Amino acid sequence: MKKLAGIVLLVSLAVAVAACSGGSEQGGTTTTRNTTNSAAANTGTSASPVGAASSNGADSHGGGAANSDAPASVRAALPDAQSITTQHKDISDSQVASIEKETGTKVADKDHHSYLAFSTAGGTRKQTGAATLVKANGKELVVIYESRNGVPYIREVRAEGMPQAFLDQFKGKGHDDKFEVGGDLKTGGADDATARAAAAAIRQDAVIMQTLYGGKHSH
């Protein structure tokens, strides 16, 4: 009986933790799934993809160890991370409708992936940032985010074969920005079609990140 009671208690605790995970939502129920491969046990509460102080279990990455979930491009974009966790979060139908209306784009996949970076510098484990992958006109772009008072902003965008002058224009932008080539963005040496496709994909991702994880803020 004691063994059975212990199992029931563990299951209850797991359900309670799962119920508390995830960030802010807009207009629907969001499901969060963290993918972890570390042999170490999970500690702390569920991580926020752009939070700087949250902690959570993570995939092994420090010391040159491979993370089987995070692509090489993501690991390269988060070089200071001792560990990286892959997080999946479902976008509800109402959220999809809101995102598509705001961006003028179609959401191709309701399962949004983000990669959470963690550092253990100074003996304290903390989240240092997050990254996502978007595709545009045959190009794969890594979008690195940071949090400013709970609102995700782009820290950097990386992409093979795209001009750095174009990519640098996304630094510091958030979901409220227009991301419009010919407006707040220039092609910067990229061909027009690729520049426009990249700007649209990145803007959609920024709006998704705000929808799923961003806190309330004044415009």
Secondary structure, 3 states (H helix, E strand, C coil): CHHHHHHHHHHHHHHHHHHHCCCCCCCCCCCEEEECCCCCCCCCCCCCCCCCCCCCCCEECHHHCCCCCCCHHHHHHCCCCCEEEEEEEECCHHHHHHHHHHHCCCCCCCEEEEEEEEECHHHCCEEEEEEEEEEECCEEEEEEEEEECCEEEEEEEEECCCCHHHHHHHCCCCCCCCCCECCCECCCCCCHHHHHHHHHHHHHHHHHHHHHHCCCCCC
